Amino acid sequence: MIFAYPVSFPEDTSERLVADAATARKLVRERCPQMLELLEHRRRRFAPLLAQNPNAPVQQAEDAILVAFCRLAYRHGSWGKDFHDYHNEGHIFEILGSRMERLIDTIGLETLGLRDWFLLTLFAAAHDLRQREVPEFAAGIGANERASTEETFRILRACGFTQERNADVFFGIELMIAGSTFDARPPPKAREYNSAEVVVQSGGALASRLDNKLDKYVPSWRGDEHIAHALELALIAADLDTANVAEPFPLFMASAERLCLEREMRSYREVARAESAQPMLGFFTKGQEHYFFDLHRFNSEYGRATFGAGKLANVEPVRNVIRDMAALPVPRTGDDVLQAFRRLVAKYSEP
């Protein structure tokens, strides 16, 4: 690993349920054939690059993505018993589907190499694998992200990759997942680390500060072309991860709603009760304002080119919703807040 933090996140039940690629492919065929269709579509788009790289391990690459997809679906998604409204297998589709398509359309397929596109795809599938790790500091990288990296390394090895032959792949995915850290610290007095909470209470994605982390922990990194290139990819990956701000306004607001609901679940608050009213109102007002206008930045030239205009188009409707939510009468429950939010989103989504 690039960062010398302890290896301390062993496999769990979800890993054992999807121990290999054959199991993953069978599960996806039966439960989510749309993922196979998406990978087939992407393979067709990548045909020119594949023609230039006839020995590329395409099967192994797709295997790794499918294993990660299935494990997240079991661990925090619709196949298991710990459903997270935001950090689930649907988030993989968001990044791997339309956002990746927009990136390819904007910058051009051959702007990045085949390995780079694979790494961005693997990032989409693997960066949120773990969401319930006990928080602990290590080079400023969150415990969830470190656990996700270690599991992704195990997935890569199980699919035929080795650090000796494929060092770029391991360097790349480690920095990409590390850069997706929003904050390694738990909120004060929290019962547990809430990854939905820190999105709106953090210092933003670590990707923009990864160069400083590397200066501190790997001083010679600027002379290592593999790490330098991995850092470039980490900035693009962070932009893909946070590009919900550039989605069409109703889709952006739908993602905000899912994140809010996940935060309430992780905080052990019931949306139908009074205990959720003020936290949810705060999320949709000060929380959204802080994240959208203060914290969020696109870190890469390619991210700005692809998603900058979409975010700009959302500035006015986001301001309108925040303003009108803040002017609401005192809500009784979180449900009241949610219904008001949906009405305002519908109002400001009208042409």
Beta strands, then each sheet from edge to edge (+ up, - down):
end
